[in-house]
Amino acid sequence: MATITCRVQYLEDSDPFVCSNFPEPRRPLQYDLNEHLLLNEQIAGIHKLLEAPLK
């Protein structure tokens, strides 16, 4: 199984009037993407790892 190790973060931009948005979490987390699976099948795992707010 071939994997690609990535570092993942998200940008908290829920308030449009804030001038300084920072990536969350401060230190990027590592996530292994399987190159034999479709990316859209792996997004849910990344979202769960980051504990990102739902939109």
mmCIF entry with sequence, helices, sheets and N, C-alpha, C, O atoms, coordinates in Angstrom:
data_MODEL
# 
_entry.id   MODEL 
# 
_entity.id                         1 
_entity.type                       polymer 
_entity.pdbx_number_of_molecules   1 
# 
_entity_poly.entity_id                      1 
_entity_poly.type                           'polypeptide(L)' 
_entity_poly.nstd_linkage                   no 
_entity_poly.nstd_monomer                   no 
_entity_poly.pdbx_seq_one_letter_code       MATITCRVQYLEDSDPFVCSNFPEPRRPLQYDLNEHLLLNEQIAGIHKLLEAPLK 
_entity_poly.pdbx_seq_one_letter_code_can   MATITCRVQYLEDSDPFVCSNFPEPRRPLQYDLNEHLLLNEQIAGIHKLLEAPLK 
_entity_poly.pdbx_strand_id                 A 
# 
loop_
_entity_poly_seq.entity_id 
_entity_poly_seq.num 
_entity_poly_seq.mon_id 
_entity_poly_seq.hetero 
1 1  MET n 
1 2  ALA n 
1 3  THR n 
1 4  ILE n 
1 5  THR n 
1 6  CYS n 
1 7  ARG n 
1 8  VAL n 
1 9  GLN n 
1 10 TYR n 
1 11 LEU n 
1 12 GLU n 
1 13 ASP n 
1 14 SER n 
1 15 ASP n 
1 16 PRO n 
1 17 PHE n 
1 18 VAL n 
1 19 CYS n 
1 20 SER n 
1 21 ASN n 
1 22 PHE n 
1 23 PRO n 
1 24 GLU n 
1 25 PRO n 
1 26 ARG n 
1 27 ARG n 
1 28 PRO n 
1 29 LEU n 
1 30 GLN n 
1 31 TYR n 
1 32 ASP n 
1 33 LEU n 
1 34 ASN n 
1 35 GLU n 
1 36 HIS n 
1 37 LEU n 
1 38 LEU n 
1 39 LEU n 
1 40 ASN n 
1 41 GLU n 
1 42 GLN n 
1 43 ILE n 
1 44 ALA n 
1 45 GLY n 
1 46 ILE n 
1 47 HIS n 
1 48 LYS n 
1 49 LEU n 
1 50 LEU n 
1 51 GLU n 
1 52 ALA n 
1 53 PRO n 
1 54 LEU n 
1 55 LYS n 
# 
_struct_asym.id          A 
_struct_asym.entity_id   1 
# 
_struct_conf.conf_type_id            HELX_P 
_struct_conf.id                      HELX_P1 
_struct_conf.pdbx_PDB_helix_id       AA1 
_struct_conf.beg_label_comp_id       LEU 
_struct_conf.beg_label_asym_id       A 
_struct_conf.beg_label_seq_id        39 
_struct_conf.pdbx_beg_PDB_ins_code   ? 
_struct_conf.end_label_comp_id       LEU 
_struct_conf.end_label_asym_id       A 
_struct_conf.end_label_seq_id        50 
_struct_conf.pdbx_end_PDB_ins_code   ? 
_struct_conf.beg_auth_comp_id        LEU 
_struct_conf.beg_auth_asym_id        A 
_struct_conf.beg_auth_seq_id         39 
_struct_conf.end_auth_comp_id        LEU 
_struct_conf.end_auth_asym_id        A 
_struct_conf.end_auth_seq_id         50 
_struct_conf.pdbx_PDB_helix_class    1 
_struct_conf.details                 ? 
_struct_conf.pdbx_PDB_helix_length   12 
# 
_struct_conf_type.id          HELX_P 
_struct_conf_type.criteria    ? 
_struct_conf_type.reference   ? 
# 
_struct_sheet.id               AA1 
_struct_sheet.type             ? 
_struct_sheet.number_strands   2 
_struct_sheet.details          ? 
# 
_struct_sheet_order.sheet_id     AA1 
_struct_sheet_order.range_id_1   1 
_struct_sheet_order.range_id_2   2 
_struct_sheet_order.offset       ? 
_struct_sheet_order.sense        anti-parallel 
# 
loop_
_struct_sheet_range.sheet_id 
_struct_sheet_range.id 
_struct_sheet_range.beg_label_comp_id 
_struct_sheet_range.beg_label_asym_id 
_struct_sheet_range.beg_label_seq_id 
_struct_sheet_range.pdbx_beg_PDB_ins_code 
_struct_sheet_range.end_label_comp_id 
_struct_sheet_range.end_label_asym_id 
_struct_sheet_range.end_label_seq_id 
_struct_sheet_range.pdbx_end_PDB_ins_code 
_struct_sheet_range.beg_auth_comp_id 
_struct_sheet_range.beg_auth_asym_id 
_struct_sheet_range.beg_auth_seq_id 
_struct_sheet_range.end_auth_comp_id 
_struct_sheet_range.end_auth_asym_id 
_struct_sheet_range.end_auth_seq_id 
AA1 1 THR A 3  ? LEU A 11 ? THR A 3  LEU A 11 
AA1 2 PRO A 23 ? ASN A 34 ? PRO A 23 ASN A 34 
# 
loop_
_atom_site.group_PDB 
_atom_site.id 
_atom_site.type_symbol 
_atom_site.label_atom_id 
_atom_site.label_alt_id 
_atom_site.label_comp_id 
_atom_site.label_asym_id 
_atom_site.label_entity_id 
_atom_site.label_seq_id 
_atom_site.pdbx_PDB_ins_code 
_atom_site.Cartn_x 
_atom_site.Cartn_y 
_atom_site.Cartn_z 
_atom_site.occupancy 
_atom_site.B_iso_or_equiv 
_atom_site.pdbx_formal_charge 
_atom_site.auth_seq_id 
_atom_site.auth_comp_id 
_atom_site.auth_asym_id 
_atom_site.auth_atom_id 
_atom_site.pdbx_PDB_model_num 
ATOM 1   N N  . MET A 1 1  ? 0.854   -1.180 0.000  1.00 0.00 ? 1  MET A N  1 
ATOM 2   C CA . MET A 1 1  ? 0.000   0.000  0.000  1.00 0.00 ? 1  MET A CA 1 
ATOM 3   C C  . MET A 1 1  ? 0.895   1.237  0.000  1.00 0.00 ? 1  MET A C  1 
ATOM 4   O O  . MET A 1 1  ? 1.697   1.426  0.914  1.00 0.00 ? 1  MET A O  1 
ATOM 5   N N  . ALA A 1 2  ? 0.761   2.057  -0.997 1.00 0.00 ? 2  ALA A N  1 
ATOM 6   C CA . ALA A 1 2  ? 1.553   3.275  -1.100 1.00 0.00 ? 2  ALA A CA 1 
ATOM 7   C C  . ALA A 1 2  ? 0.806   4.435  -0.451 1.00 0.00 ? 2  ALA A C  1 
ATOM 8   O O  . ALA A 1 2  ? -0.378  4.655  -0.708 1.00 0.00 ? 2  ALA A O  1 
ATOM 9   N N  . THR A 1 3  ? 1.520   5.166  0.391  1.00 0.00 ? 3  THR A N  1 
ATOM 10  C CA . THR A 1 3  ? 0.907   6.311  1.064  1.00 0.00 ? 3  THR A CA 1 
ATOM 11  C C  . THR A 1 3  ? 1.742   7.561  0.832  1.00 0.00 ? 3  THR A C  1 
ATOM 12  O O  . THR A 1 3  ? 2.938   7.497  0.546  1.00 0.00 ? 3  THR A O  1 
ATOM 13  N N  . ILE A 1 4  ? 1.083   8.675  0.963  1.00 0.00 ? 4  ILE A N  1 
ATOM 14  C CA . ILE A 1 4  ? 1.729   9.983  0.891  1.00 0.00 ? 4  ILE A CA 1 
ATOM 15  C C  . ILE A 1 4  ? 1.457   10.667 2.221  1.00 0.00 ? 4  ILE A C  1 
ATOM 16  O O  . ILE A 1 4  ? 0.300   10.883 2.580  1.00 0.00 ? 4  ILE A O  1 
ATOM 17  N N  . THR A 1 5  ? 2.500   11.007 2.948  1.00 0.00 ? 5  THR A N  1 
ATOM 18  C CA . THR A 1 5  ? 2.338   11.666 4.236  1.00 0.00 ? 5  THR A CA 1 
ATOM 19  C C  . THR A 1 5  ? 2.231   13.171 4.027  1.00 0.00 ? 5  THR A C  1 
ATOM 20  O O  . THR A 1 5  ? 3.102   13.793 3.419  1.00 0.00 ? 5  THR A O  1 
ATOM 21  N N  . CYS A 1 6  ? 1.144   13.746 4.543  1.00 0.00 ? 6  CYS A N  1 
ATOM 22  C CA . CYS A 1 6  ? 0.888   15.181 4.410  1.00 0.00 ? 6  CYS A CA 1 
ATOM 23  C C  . CYS A 1 6  ? 0.751   15.803 5.792  1.00 0.00 ? 6  CYS A C  1 
ATOM 24  O O  . CYS A 1 6  ? 0.451   15.115 6.768  1.00 0.00 ? 6  CYS A O  1 
ATOM 25  N N  . ARG A 1 7  ? 0.971   17.087 5.862  1.00 0.00 ? 7  ARG A N  1 
ATOM 26  C CA . ARG A 1 7  ? 0.683   17.856 7.074  1.00 0.00 ? 7  ARG A CA 1 
ATOM 27  C C  . ARG A 1 7  ? -0.562  18.671 6.781  1.00 0.00 ? 7  ARG A C  1 
ATOM 28  O O  . ARG A 1 7  ? -0.648  19.342 5.753  1.00 0.00 ? 7  ARG A O  1 
ATOM 29  N N  . VAL A 1 8  ? -1.536  18.610 7.697  1.00 0.00 ? 8  VAL A N  1 
ATOM 30  C CA . VAL A 1 8  ? -2.832  19.239 7.433  1.00 0.00 ? 8  VAL A CA 1 
ATOM 31  C C  . VAL A 1 8  ? -3.185  20.266 8.503  1.00 0.00 ? 8  VAL A C  1 
ATOM 32  O O  . VAL A 1 8  ? -2.898  20.083 9.686  1.00 0.00 ? 8  VAL A O  1 
ATOM 33  N N  . GLN A 1 9  ? -3.818  21.358 8.055  1.00 0.00 ? 9  GLN A N  1 
ATOM 34  C CA . GLN A 1 9  ? -4.337  22.424 8.900  1.00 0.00 ? 9  GLN A CA 1 
ATOM 35  C C  . GLN A 1 9  ? -5.579  22.983 8.225  1.00 0.00 ? 9  GLN A C  1 
ATOM 36  O O  . GLN A 1 9  ? -5.847  22.686 7.061  1.00 0.00 ? 9  GLN A O  1 
ATOM 37  N N  . TYR A 1 10 ? -6.333  23.791 8.955  1.00 0.00 ? 10 TYR A N  1 
ATOM 38  C CA . TYR A 1 10 ? -7.434  24.520 8.341  1.00 0.00 ? 10 TYR A CA 1 
ATOM 39  C C  . TYR A 1 10 ? -7.376  25.963 8.802  1.00 0.00 ? 10 TYR A C  1 
ATOM 40  O O  . TYR A 1 10 ? -6.760  26.267 9.824  1.00 0.00 ? 10 TYR A O  1 
ATOM 41  N N  . LEU A 1 11 ? -8.011  26.850 8.061  1.00 0.00 ? 11 LEU A N  1 
ATOM 42  C CA . LEU A 1 11 ? -8.034  28.270 8.382  1.00 0.00 ? 11 LEU A CA 1 
ATOM 43  C C  . LEU A 1 11 ? -9.375  28.618 9.001  1.00 0.00 ? 11 LEU A C  1 
ATOM 44  O O  . LEU A 1 11 ? -10.416 28.467 8.361  1.00 0.00 ? 11 LEU A O  1 
ATOM 45  N N  . GLU A 1 12 ? -9.357  29.083 10.244 1.00 0.00 ? 12 GLU A N  1 
ATOM 46  C CA . GLU A 1 12 ? -10.585 29.484 10.942 1.00 0.00 ? 12 GLU A CA 1 
ATOM 47  C C  . GLU A 1 12 ? -10.989 30.857 10.420 1.00 0.00 ? 12 GLU A C  1 
ATOM 48  O O  . GLU A 1 12 ? -10.381 31.866 10.775 1.00 0.00 ? 12 GLU A O  1 
ATOM 49  N N  . ASP A 1 13 ? -12.006 30.890 9.585  1.00 0.00 ? 13 ASP A N  1 
ATOM 50  C CA . ASP A 1 13 ? -12.436 32.154 8.985  1.00 0.00 ? 13 ASP A CA 1 
ATOM 51  C C  . ASP A 1 13 ? -13.935 32.379 9.178  1.00 0.00 ? 13 ASP A C  1 
ATOM 52  O O  . ASP A 1 13 ? -14.605 32.922 8.300  1.00 0.00 ? 13 ASP A O  1 
ATOM 53  N N  . SER A 1 14 ? -14.455 31.961 10.332 1.00 0.00 ? 14 SER A N  1 
ATOM 54  C CA . SER A 1 14 ? -15.893 32.091 10.581 1.00 0.00 ? 14 SER A CA 1 
ATOM 55  C C  . SER A 1 14 ? -16.317 33.546 10.797 1.00 0.00 ? 14 SER A C  1 
ATOM 56  O O  . SER A 1 14 ? -17.479 33.887 10.581 1.00 0.00 ? 14 SER A O  1 
ATOM 57  N N  . ASP A 1 15 ? -15.386 34.404 11.221 1.00 0.00 ? 15 ASP A N  1 
ATOM 58  C CA . ASP A 1 15 ? -15.699 35.822 11.409 1.00 0.00 ? 15 ASP A CA 1 
ATOM 59  C C  . ASP A 1 15 ? -15.095 36.614 10.246 1.00 0.00 ? 15 ASP A C  1 
ATOM 60  O O  . ASP A 1 15 ? -13.875 36.756 10.177 1.00 0.00 ? 15 ASP A O  1 
ATOM 61  N N  . PRO A 1 16 ? -15.918 37.129 9.335  1.00 0.00 ? 16 PRO A N  1 
ATOM 62  C CA . PRO A 1 16 ? -15.380 37.811 8.152  1.00 0.00 ? 16 PRO A CA 1 
ATOM 63  C C  . PRO A 1 16 ? -14.716 39.154 8.449  1.00 0.00 ? 16 PRO A C  1 
ATOM 64  O O  . PRO A 1 16 ? -14.046 39.706 7.577  1.00 0.00 ? 16 PRO A O  1 
ATOM 65  N N  . PHE A 1 17 ? -14.884 39.691 9.653  1.00 0.00 ? 17 PHE A N  1 
ATOM 66  C CA . PHE A 1 17 ? -14.325 41.004 9.984  1.00 0.00 ? 17 PHE A CA 1 
ATOM 67  C C  . PHE A 1 17 ? -12.987 40.919 10.716 1.00 0.00 ? 17 PHE A C  1 
ATOM 68  O O  . PHE A 1 17 ? -12.394 41.949 11.038 1.00 0.00 ? 17 PHE A O  1 
ATOM 69  N N  . VAL A 1 18 ? -12.514 39.722 10.977 1.00 0.00 ? 18 VAL A N  1 
ATOM 70  C CA . VAL A 1 18 ? -11.212 39.550 11.616 1.00 0.00 ? 18 VAL A CA 1 
ATOM 71  C C  . VAL A 1 18 ? -10.134 39.671 10.545 1.00 0.00 ? 18 VAL A C  1 
ATOM 72  O O  . VAL A 1 18 ? -10.213 39.040 9.491  1.00 0.00 ? 18 VAL A O  1 
ATOM 73  N N  . CYS A 1 19 ? -9.131  40.487 10.831 1.00 0.00 ? 19 CYS A N  1 
ATOM 74  C CA . CYS A 1 19 ? -8.077  40.721 9.836  1.00 0.00 ? 19 CYS A CA 1 
ATOM 75  C C  . CYS A 1 19 ? -6.943  39.706 9.929  1.00 0.00 ? 19 CYS A C  1 
ATOM 76  O O  . CYS A 1 19 ? -6.148  39.578 8.998  1.00 0.00 ? 19 CYS A O  1 
ATOM 77  N N  . SER A 1 20 ? -6.865  38.991 11.034 1.00 0.00 ? 20 SER A N  1 
ATOM 78  C CA . SER A 1 20 ? -5.762  38.049 11.200 1.00 0.00 ? 20 SER A CA 1 
ATOM 79  C C  . SER A 1 20 ? -6.316  36.661 11.504 1.00 0.00 ? 20 SER A C  1 
ATOM 80  O O  . SER A 1 20 ? -6.699  36.371 12.637 1.00 0.00 ? 20 SER A O  1 
ATOM 81  N N  . ASN A 1 21 ? -6.354  35.821 10.500 1.00 0.00 ? 21 ASN A N  1 
ATOM 82  C CA . ASN A 1 21 ? -6.755  34.428 10.663 1.00 0.00 ? 21 ASN A CA 1 
ATOM 83  C C  . ASN A 1 21 ? -5.502  33.569 10.678 1.00 0.00 ? 21 ASN A C  1 
ATOM 84  O O  . ASN A 1 21 ? -4.596  33.771 9.871  1.00 0.00 ? 21 ASN A O  1 
ATOM 85  N N  . PHE A 1 22 ? -5.450  32.625 11.582 1.00 0.00 ? 22 PHE A N  1 
ATOM 86  C CA . PHE A 1 22 ? -4.293  31.759 11.708 1.00 0.00 ? 22 PHE A CA 1 
ATOM 87  C C  . PHE A 1 22 ? -4.695  30.314 11.458 1.00 0.00 ? 22 PHE A C  1 
ATOM 88  O O  . PHE A 1 22 ? -5.818  29.917 11.768 1.00 0.00 ? 22 PHE A O  1 
ATOM 89  N N  . PRO A 1 23 ? -3.787  29.529 10.899 1.00 0.00 ? 23 PRO A N  1 
ATOM 90  C CA . PRO A 1 23 ? -4.086  28.110 10.686 1.00 0.00 ? 23 PRO A CA 1 
ATOM 91  C C  . PRO A 1 23 ? -4.297  27.388 12.018 1.00 0.00 ? 23 PRO A C  1 
ATOM 92  O O  . PRO A 1 23 ? -3.632  27.689 13.009 1.00 0.00 ? 23 PRO A O  1 
ATOM 93  N N  . GLU A 1 24 ? -5.217  26.448 12.029 1.00 0.00 ? 24 GLU A N  1 
ATOM 94  C CA . GLU A 1 24 ? -5.487  25.614 13.196 1.00 0.00 ? 24 GLU A CA 1 
ATOM 95  C C  . GLU A 1 24 ? -5.238  24.168 12.810 1.00 0.00 ? 24 GLU A C  1 
ATOM 96  O O  . GLU A 1 24 ? -5.537  23.799 11.674 1.00 0.00 ? 24 GLU A O  1 
ATOM 97  N N  . PRO A 1 25 ? -4.729  23.359 13.656 1.00 0.00 ? 25 PRO A N  1 
ATOM 98  C CA . PRO A 1 25 ? -4.003  23.683 14.877 1.00 0.00 ? 25 PRO A CA 1 
ATOM 99  C C  . PRO A 1 25 ? -2.679  24.361 14.537 1.00 0.00 ? 25 PRO A C  1 
ATOM 100 O O  . PRO A 1 25 ? -2.219  24.309 13.396 1.00 0.00 ? 25 PRO A O  1 
ATOM 101 N N  . ARG A 1 26 ? -2.084  24.985 15.519 1.00 0.00 ? 26 ARG A N  1 
ATOM 102 C CA . ARG A 1 26 ? -0.848  25.756 15.282 1.00 0.00 ? 26 ARG A CA 1 
ATOM 103 C C  . ARG A 1 26 ? 0.233   24.891 14.638 1.00 0.00 ? 26 ARG A C  1 
ATOM 104 O O  . ARG A 1 26 ? 0.914   25.326 13.709 1.00 0.00 ? 26 ARG A O  1 
ATOM 105 N N  . ARG A 1 27 ? 0.384   23.668 15.136 1.00 0.00 ? 27 ARG A N  1 
ATOM 106 C CA . ARG A 1 27 ? 1.336   22.734 14.540 1.00 0.00 ? 27 ARG A CA 1 
ATOM 107 C C  . ARG A 1 27 ? 0.562   21.786 13.638 1.00 0.00 ? 27 ARG A C  1 
ATOM 108 O O  . ARG A 1 27 ? -0.374  21.131 14.098 1.00 0.00 ? 27 ARG A O  1 
ATOM 109 N N  . PRO A 1 28 ? 0.926   21.698 12.377 1.00 0.00 ? 28 PRO A N  1 
ATOM 110 C CA . PRO A 1 28 ? 0.185   20.823 11.466 1.00 0.00 ? 28 PRO A CA 1 
ATOM 111 C C  . PRO A 1 28 ? 0.262   19.364 11.904 1.00 0.00 ? 28 PRO A C  1 
ATOM 112 O O  . PRO A 1 28 ? 1.294   18.898 12.387 1.00 0.00 ? 28 PRO A O  1 
ATOM 113 N N  . LEU A 1 29 ? -0.840  18.660 11.726 1.00 0.00 ? 29 LEU A N  1 
ATOM 114 C CA . LEU A 1 29 ? -0.908  17.244 12.048 1.00 0.00 ? 29 LEU A CA 1 
ATOM 115 C C  . LEU A 1 29 ? -0.545  16.432 10.810 1.00 0.00 ? 29 LEU A C  1 
ATOM 116 O O  . LEU A 1 29 ? -0.771  16.870 9.682  1.00 0.00 ? 29 LEU A O  1 
ATOM 117 N N  . GLN A 1 30 ? 0.020   15.248 11.028 1.00 0.00 ? 30 GLN A N  1 
ATOM 118 C CA . GLN A 1 30 ? 0.373   14.387 9.905  1.00 0.00 ? 30 GLN A CA 1 
ATOM 119 C C  . GLN A 1 30 ? -0.791  13.468 9.574  1.00 0.00 ? 30 GLN A C  1 
ATOM 120 O O  . GLN A 1 30 ? -1.468  12.955 10.464 1.00 0.00 ? 30 GLN A O  1 
ATOM 121 N N  . TYR A 1 31 ? -1.011  13.270 8.296  1.00 0.00 ? 31 TYR A N  1 
ATOM 122 C CA . TYR A 1 31 ? -2.054  12.360 7.824  1.00 0.00 ? 31 TYR A CA 1 
ATOM 123 C C  . TYR A 1 31 ? -1.508  11.612 6.618  1.00 0.00 ? 31 TYR A C  1 
ATOM 124 O O  . TYR A 1 31 ? -0.919  12.214 5.720  1.00 0.00 ? 31 TYR A O  1 
ATOM 125 N N  . ASP A 1 32 ? -1.705  10.305 6.600  1.00 0.00 ? 32 ASP A N  1 
ATOM 126 C CA . ASP A 1 32 ? -1.238  9.479  5.491  1.00 0.00 ? 32 ASP A CA 1 
ATOM 127 C C  . ASP A 1 32 ? -2.361  9.274  4.489  1.00 0.00 ? 32 ASP A C  1 
ATOM 128 O O  . ASP A 1 32 ? -3.387  8.675  4.809  1.00 0.00 ? 32 ASP A O  1 
ATOM 129 N N  . LEU A 1 33 ? -2.165  9.771  3.284  1.00 0.00 ? 33 LEU A N  1 
ATOM 130 C CA . LEU A 1 33 ? -3.126  9.580  2.201  1.00 0.00 ? 33 LEU A CA 1 
ATOM 131 C C  . LEU A 1 33 ? -2.748  8.323  1.427  1.00 0.00 ? 33 LEU A C  1 
ATOM 132 O O  . LEU A 1 33 ? -1.586  8.123  1.074  1.00 0.00 ? 33 LEU A O  1 
ATOM 133 N N  . ASN A 1 34 ? -3.734  7.487  1.172  1.00 0.00 ? 34 ASN A N  1 
ATOM 134 C CA . ASN A 1 34 ? -3.526  6.280  0.385  1.00 0.00 ? 34 ASN A CA 1 
ATOM 135 C C  . ASN A 1 34 ? -3.702  6.637  -1.087 1.00 0.00 ? 34 ASN A C  1 
ATOM 136 O O  . ASN A 1 34 ? -4.758  7.127  -1.487 1.00 0.00 ? 34 ASN A O  1 
ATOM 137 N N  . GLU A 1 35 ? -2.683  6.395  -1.880 1.00 0.00 ? 35 GLU A N  1 
ATOM 138 C CA . GLU A 1 35 ? -2.770  6.800  -3.286 1.00 0.00 ? 35 GLU A CA 1 
ATOM 139 C C  . GLU A 1 35 ? -3.702  5.915  -4.106 1.00 0.00 ? 35 GLU A C  1 
ATOM 140 O O  . GLU A 1 35 ? -4.011  6.251  -5.249 1.00 0.00 ? 35 GLU A O  1 
ATOM 141 N N  . HIS A 1 36 ? -4.157  4.794  -3.551 1.00 0.00 ? 36 HIS A N  1 
ATOM 142 C CA . HIS A 1 36 ? -5.074  3.906  -4.263 1.00 0.00 ? 36 HIS A CA 1 
ATOM 143 C C  . HIS A 1 36 ? -6.537  4.202  -3.951 1.00 0.00 ? 36 HIS A C  1 
ATOM 144 O O  . HIS A 1 36 ? -7.422  3.581  -4.538 1.00 0.00 ? 36 HIS A O  1 
ATOM 145 N N  . LEU A 1 37 ? -6.810  5.131  -3.045 1.00 0.00 ? 37 LEU A N  1 
ATOM 146 C CA . LEU A 1 37 ? -8.177  5.539  -2.727 1.00 0.00 ? 37 LEU A CA 1 
ATOM 147 C C  . LEU A 1 37 ? -8.423  6.934  -3.281 1.00 0.00 ? 37 LEU A C  1 
ATOM 148 O O  . LEU A 1 37 ? -7.501  7.744  -3.381 1.00 0.00 ? 37 LEU A O  1 
ATOM 149 N N  . LEU A 1 38 ? -9.662  7.206  -3.638 1.00 0.00 ? 38 LEU A N  1 
ATOM 150 C CA . LEU A 1 38 ? -10.013 8.546  -4.107 1.00 0.00 ? 38 LEU A CA 1 
ATOM 151 C C  . LEU A 1 38 ? -9.862  9.552  -2.973 1.00 0.00 ? 38 LEU A C  1 
ATOM 152 O O  . LEU A 1 38 ? -10.133 9.240  -1.814 1.00 0.00 ? 38 LEU A O  1 
ATOM 153 N N  . LEU A 1 39 ? -9.429  10.754 -3.316 1.00 0.00 ? 39 LEU A N  1 
ATOM 154 C CA . LEU A 1 39 ? -9.219  11.789 -2.309 1.00 0.00 ? 39 LEU A CA 1 
ATOM 155 C C  . LEU A 1 39 ? -10.516 12.124 -1.579 1.00 0.00 ? 39 LEU A C  1 
ATOM 156 O O  . LEU A 1 39 ? -10.504 12.328 -0.365 1.00 0.00 ? 39 LEU A O  1 
ATOM 157 N N  . ASN A 1 40 ? -11.633 12.184 -2.302 1.00 0.00 ? 40 ASN A N  1 
ATOM 158 C CA . ASN A 1 40 ? -12.893 12.542 -1.641 1.00 0.00 ? 40 ASN A CA 1 
ATOM 159 C C  . ASN A 1 40 ? -13.336 11.481 -0.637 1.00 0.00 ? 40 ASN A C  1 
ATOM 160 O O  . ASN A 1 40 ? -14.155 11.777 0.233  1.00 0.00 ? 40 ASN A O  1 
ATOM 161 N N  . GLU A 1 41 ? -12.821 10.259 -0.730 1.00 0.00 ? 41 GLU A N  1 
ATOM 162 C CA . GLU A 1 41 ? -13.109 9.223  0.262  1.00 0.00 ? 41 GLU A CA 1 
ATOM 163 C C  . GLU A 1 41 ? -12.260 9.400  1.519  1.00 0.00 ? 41 GLU A C  1 
ATOM 164 O O  . GLU A 1 41 ? -12.583 8.829  2.561  1.00 0.00 ? 41 GLU A O  1 
ATOM 165 N N  . GLN A 1 42 ? -11.194 10.172 1.441  1.00 0.00 ? 42 GLN A N  1 
ATOM 166 C CA . GLN A 1 42 ? -10.278 10.347 2.564  1.00 0.00 ? 42 GLN A CA 1 
ATOM 167 C C  . GLN A 1 42 ? -10.480 11.668 3.302  1.00 0.00 ? 42 GLN A C  1 
ATOM 168 O O  . GLN A 1 42 ? -9.929  11.857 4.386  1.00 0.00 ? 42 GLN A O  1 
ATOM 169 N N  . ILE A 1 43 ? -11.259 12.576 2.733  1.00 0.00 ? 43 ILE A N  1 
ATOM 170 C CA . ILE A 1 43 ? -11.485 13.894 3.339  1.00 0.00 ? 43 ILE A CA 1 
ATOM 171 C C  . ILE A 1 43 ? -12.141 13.774 4.710  1.00 0.00 ? 43 ILE A C  1 
ATOM 172 O O  . ILE A 1 43 ? -11.793 14.527 5.620  1.00 0.00 ? 43 ILE A O  1 
ATOM 173 N N  . ALA A 1 44 ? -13.081 12.845 4.880  1.00 0.00 ? 44 ALA A N  1 
ATOM 174 C CA . ALA A 1 44 ? -13.761 12.681 6.166  1.00 0.00 ? 44 ALA A CA 1 
ATOM 175 C C  . ALA A 1 44 ? -12.766 12.338 7.274  1.00 0.00 ? 44 ALA A C  1 
ATOM 176 O O  . ALA A 1 44 ? -12.907 12.823 8.397  1.00 0.00 ? 44 ALA A O  1 
ATOM 177 N N  . GLY A 1 45 ? -11.779 11.521 6.981  1.00 0.00 ? 45 GLY A N  1 
ATOM 178 C CA . GLY A 1 45 ? -10.753 11.179 7.969  1.00 0.00 ? 45 GLY A CA 1 
ATOM 179 C C  . GLY A 1 45 ? -9.901  12.376 8.349  1.00 0.00 ? 45 GLY A C  1 
ATOM 180 O O  . GLY A 1 45 ? -9.538  12.538 9.514  1.00 0.00 ? 45 GLY A O  1 
ATOM 181 N N  . ILE A 1 46 ? -9.580  13.211 7.380  1.00 0.00 ? 46 ILE A N  1 
ATOM 182 C CA . ILE A 1 46 ? -8.809  14.429 7.649  1.00 0.00 ? 46 ILE A CA 1 
ATOM 183 C C  . ILE A 1 46 ? -9.636  15.383 8.501  1.00 0.00 ? 46 ILE A C  1 
ATOM 184 O O  . ILE A 1 46 ? -9.125  15.977 9.450  1.00 0.00 ? 46 ILE A O  1 
ATOM 185 N N  . HIS A 1 47 ? -10.906 15.527 8.163  1.00 0.00 ? 47 HIS A N  1 
ATOM 186 C CA . HIS A 1 47 ? -11.803 16.415 8.904  1.00 0.00 ? 47 HIS A CA 1 
ATOM 187 C C  . HIS A 1 47 ? -11.924 15.960 10.358 1.00 0.00 ? 47 HIS A C  1 
ATOM 188 O O  . HIS A 1 47 ? -11.917 16.785 11.271 1.00 0.00 ? 47 HIS A O  1 
ATOM 189 N N  . LYS A 1 48 ? -12.032 14.660 10.572 1.00 0.00 ? 48 LYS A N  1 
ATOM 190 C CA . LYS A 1 48 ? -12.141 14.112 11.931 1.00 0.00 ? 48 LYS A CA 1 
ATOM 191 C C  . LYS A 1 48 ? -10.844 14.331 12.710 1.00 0.00 ? 48 LYS A C  1 
ATOM 192 O O  . LYS A 1 48 ? -10.882 14.669 13.892 1.00 0.00 ? 48 LYS A O  1 
ATOM 193 N N  . LEU A 1 49 ? -9.708  14.142 12.059 1.00 0.00 ? 49 LEU A N  1 
ATOM 194 C CA . LEU A 1 49 ? -8.409  14.350 12.700 1.00 0.00 ? 49 LEU A CA 1 
ATOM 195 C C  . LEU A 1 49 ? -8.247  15.791 13.164 1.00 0.00 ? 49 LEU A C  1 
ATOM 196 O O  . LEU A 1 49 ? -7.758  16.035 14.267 1.00 0.00 ? 49 LEU A O  1 
ATOM 197 N N  . LEU A 1 50 ? -8.654  16.748 12.332 1.00 0.00 ? 50 LEU A N  1 
ATOM 198 C CA . LEU A 1 50 ? -8.493  18.165 12.651 1.00 0.00 ? 50 LEU A CA 1 
ATOM 199 C C  . LEU A 1 50 ? -9.518  18.671 13.656 1.00 0.00 ? 50 LEU A C  1 
ATOM 200 O O  . LEU A 1 50 ? -9.310  19.706 14.289 1.00 0.00 ? 50 LEU A O  1 
ATOM 201 N N  . GLU A 1 51 ? -10.631 17.943 13.808 1.00 0.00 ? 51 GLU A N  1 
ATOM 202 C CA . GLU A 1 51 ? -11.747 18.409 14.635 1.00 0.00 ? 51 GLU A CA 1 
ATOM 203 C C  . GLU A 1 51 ? -12.187 19.793 14.166 1.00 0.00 ? 51 GLU A C  1 
ATOM 204 O O  . GLU A 1 51 ? -12.474 20.681 14.969 1.00 0.00 ? 51 GLU A O  1 
ATOM 205 N N  . ALA A 1 52 ? -12.232 19.950 12.848 1.00 0.00 ? 52 ALA A N  1 
ATOM 206 C CA . ALA A 1 52 ? -12.625 21.226 12.249 1.00 0.00 ? 52 ALA A CA 1 
ATOM 207 C C  . ALA A 1 52 ? -14.125 21.450 12.420 1.00 0.00 ? 52 ALA A C  1 
ATOM 208 O O  . ALA A 1 52 ? -14.900 20.493 12.430 1.00 0.00 ? 52 ALA A O  1 
ATOM 209 N N  . PRO A 1 53 ? -14.535 22.710 12.553 1.00 0.00 ? 53 PRO A N  1 
ATOM 210 C CA . PRO A 1 53 ? -15.973 22.987 12.669 1.00 0.00 ? 53 PRO A CA 1 
ATOM 211 C C  . PRO A 1 53 ? -16.691 22.637 11.368 1.00 0.00 ? 53 PRO A C  1 
ATOM 212 O O  . PRO A 1 53 ? -16.138 22.782 10.278 1.00 0.00 ? 53 PRO A O  1 
ATOM 213 N N  . LEU A 1 54 ? -17.912 22.179 11.503 1.00 0.00 ? 54 LEU A N  1 
ATOM 214 C CA . LEU A 1 54 ? -18.706 21.823 10.323 1.00 0.00 ? 54 LEU A CA 1 
ATOM 215 C C  . LEU A 1 54 ? -19.277 23.064 9.676  1.00 0.00 ? 54 LEU A C  1 
ATOM 216 O O  . LEU A 1 54 ? -19.685 23.994 10.371 1.00 0.00 ? 54 LEU A O  1 
ATOM 217 N N  . LYS A 1 55 ? -19.310 23.090 8.383  1.00 0.00 ? 55 LYS A N  1 
ATOM 218 C CA . LYS A 1 55 ? -19.916 24.193 7.619  1.00 0.00 ? 55 LYS A CA 1 
ATOM 219 C C  . LYS A 1 55 ? -20.783 23.606 6.557  1.00 0.00 ? 55 LYS A C  1 
ATOM 220 O O  . LYS A 1 55 ? -21.398 24.341 5.785  1.00 0.00 ? 55 LYS A O  1 
# 
